[in-house]
Amino acid sequence: MKLARFISTRISGTATGFAAVIHRIAVVTIAIGLSAALLAFMIMYGFRNKIEDRIYNFSGHLIINKITSGQSLEELPFDLNLSLYQHPDSFPGVRHVQEFSHKAGLIRTDSEILGIMLKAVGKSFDTLQFRENMVEGRFIHFQDSGYSNEMVISRNIADRLNVKTGDELVVHFFQNPPRARKLRISGIYETNLSDYFDEKTVLCDLSLVRRLNGWDDHQAGGLEIFLNDPKKADRIYAMLQDKLPYELYAEKTSDRYIQVFEWLKLIARQVNILLVIILAVVGVNMISVILILVMERTQMIGLLKAMGARDHLIRKIFFEQGSILIFRGLLAGNILGLGLGWIQDKFRVIRLDPRNYYMEYVPVAWDPETIIMLNAITFLMVFMVTILPVTVISRVKPVEAIRFD
């Protein structure tokens, strides 16, 4: 064992009294700082992943529509004889493509009148991916011929209309002449994104909307594109813009729901600011701790210098001692932070109001790369700040240090 490491280990192992308290303060400071950073990032990534997944599960990563000069909520139809729809696997990064259309409607019961927006989907709809949003019943059973008279409504709409799965509702459609269809509730979904989906959106069979609008079986109002990697949405978006027919245009889901995604970016910025504050507090505390340790060991420093030890060796002793404290703090911080994160992820102790936070509990995401990064940043930051107080060692004179009391 090297001399500097041997001495630093002995100092850390035999610390008593005030020195022991200082050691504990250093370890606790690092542990609390790291655990707070870990929890902040795990919760931030949990929020982002949960909300993004719910939006993407409902709308895809990219949306294709026909260009129109009007402001209608309903799309103009276009032919699905597109290579993107017929052979999506020929487009790199595209995982799945499904057709859809919107149609405005109204549900009237004995006690309530509610305007809705029907999102009509076809047999290509990815029911497995949407399954996590289903809270009751099942999804629509599509018919081989004709159209299904089933629909899936949100928990929000079900509570407002006081209905449940199996009930039948008459839906009135805004067109000339007005039409109405009796549809049965096959299932209930919930995304907690009330402002965007749950408040108004009802899922139904695309064949029904085709029949009402007089469209052909190979027409739809839009396409939803699901990607293998959402991070590549910009590149694939640019590629599709060049390959789509002139009358069609692509739109990123993140642009359509920009308010939510900007809110997520704001949360990320706040977490980054929190990390800087935590590192600053931990760094200042470590400077104070090392200074106190140097002052406490002034006589030892003078004795080592009198015996011929150079400043480099003495600095290394305190660097080694600081490293020991840092590693102990990192270990305790990981146990505390990851332990609390596991408890929240497993038992969902902290609950939320879904009307304000879009979910019922604080989510936790496990990202090994982020955990390693936070440990590395904390170690490097704290280790670097120990350089400042250790520089005072070169100013210590052996005779004065030995007499120091």
Stockholm file with secondary structure:
# STOCKHOLM 1.0

chainA/1-405         MKLARFISTRISGTATGFAAVIHRIAVVTIAIGLSAALLAFMIMYGFRNKIEDRIYNFSGHLIINKITSGQSLEELPFDLNLSLYQHPDSFPGVRHVQEFSHKAGLIRTDSEILGIMLKAVGKSFDTLQFRENMVEGRFIHFQDSGYSNEMVISRNIADRLNVKTGDELVVHFFQNPPRARKLRISGIYETNLSDYFDEKTVLCDLSLVRRLNGWDDHQAGGLEIFLNDPKKADRIYAMLQDKLPYELYAEKTSDRYIQVFEWLKLIARQVNILLVIILAVVGVNMISVILILVMERTQMIGLLKAMGARDHLIRKIFFEQGSILIFRGLLAGNILGLGLGWIQDKFRVIRLDPRNYYMEYVPVAWDPETIIMLNAITFLMVFMVTILPVTVISRVKPVEAIRFD
#=GR chainA/1-405 SS CCHHHHHHHHHHHSCCHHHHHHHHHHHHHHHHHHHHHHHHHHHHHHHHHHHHHHHHHHHCSEEEEECCSSCCSSCCCEECCCHHHHCGGGSTTEEEEEEEEEEEEEEECSSCEEEEEEEEECTTSCHHHHGGGEEEECCCCCCSSSCCCEEEEEHHHHHHHTCCTTCEEEEEECSSSCEEEEEEEEEEECCSCIIIIITTEEEEEHHHHHHHHTCCTTEESEEEEEESCGGGHHHHHHHHHHHSCTTEEEEEHHHHTHHHHHHHHHHHHHHHHHHHHHHHHHHHHHHHHHHHHHHHTHHHHHHHHHTTCCHHHHHHHHHHHHHHHHHHHHHHHHHHHHHHHHHHHHHCCSBCCHHHHSSSBCCCCCCHHHHHHHHHHHHHHHHHHTHHHHGGGGGCCHHHHHHCC
#=GC SS_cons         CCHHHHHHHHHHHSCCHHHHHHHHHHHHHHHHHHHHHHHHHHHHHHHHHHHHHHHHHHHCSEEEEECCSSCCSSCCCEECCCHHHHCGGGSTTEEEEEEEEEEEEEEECSSCEEEEEEEEECTTSCHHHHGGGEEEECCCCCCSSSCCCEEEEEHHHHHHHTCCTTCEEEEEECSSSCEEEEEEEEEEECCSCIIIIITTEEEEEHHHHHHHHTCCTTEESEEEEEESCGGGHHHHHHHHHHHSCTTEEEEEHHHHTHHHHHHHHHHHHHHHHHHHHHHHHHHHHHHHHHHHHHHHTHHHHHHHHHTTCCHHHHHHHHHHHHHHHHHHHHHHHHHHHHHHHHHHHHHCCSBCCHHHHSSSBCCCCCCHHHHHHHHHHHHHHHHHHTHHHHGGGGGCCHHHHHHCC
//
